[in-house]
Amino acid sequence: MATYLIMLLGKFFPAMLMVGPDHIWLVAFIVCGFTFVVPSINLLLFRYLGSIQSLTLNQGKSGSCPSFLYH
């Protein structure tokens, strides 16, 4: 959603971004990277390293209580 916001602001209100018109795509790619790509890579790494068992959360108990409360 943040990437859409950046694109809409760049189209209709470019002064709010305080970025030149030629750099709006760069800002949009950076925002997309930090809001989608980096969290996706983190989830895949957690799955690969075994920190989480599944990406689907089918079990009702999984994720309902923070892990620091179990110890």
N, C-alpha and C positions, 0 to 999 in steps of 0.2 A: 504494500500500500504506500509505503514511503516513496518508492520509485515513481509511482503514478503521481503522487503529490509534487515531486520535483519536476516531472515532465509538464504537469498542468501549470505550475507556477512559472516554469520557463517559457511556456507558450503565451500565457495571458498576463502574468505579472512578473516579468523578468527582473524588475528592480528589487523585488523582495528577496531574491536569491543573492543579490550583490555579486553576481558573476556575469562576465561578458557573454553575449549571445553565442560566441564561438566555443565556449567552454561548458555549455549546459549539458551536452552529451557526456562529457568527462565526469561531471558531478553526478549525473544519473547513474553511470556505470560504477562509480565509487559507492554510492548509496546502495545500489543493488548488490554489490559485492559484500558490504557489511551487513545487510539485512537479509540476504538470501543465501549467498554462496558460502560464506564463512560458517553460519549455523548448520547448513547442510553437510559441510565437510566435518564439522564437529560431531554431528549425529552418526555419520558413517564411521568415523574413527571410534566413537564409543561402542558402536555395534561390533566393529572388527576386533577391538581390544577386549571385549567381553564385559564392559561396564554395564551395558544394558543387554537384556536377552532378546528383545524384539522391538521393532519400530512401530508395531501396530497397537500395543496396549490393550490386548484382548482380555487380560486378567483384570478383575475388579480391584484387587489389592495393590497391583502395581501402580505406583505413582500417587497413591492416596495419602501417604504419610512421608514426610521428608526423611531421608536416610539417617540424618544425625540423631533422630529420635529413637532409632532402633538400637543404638549402642549404649 
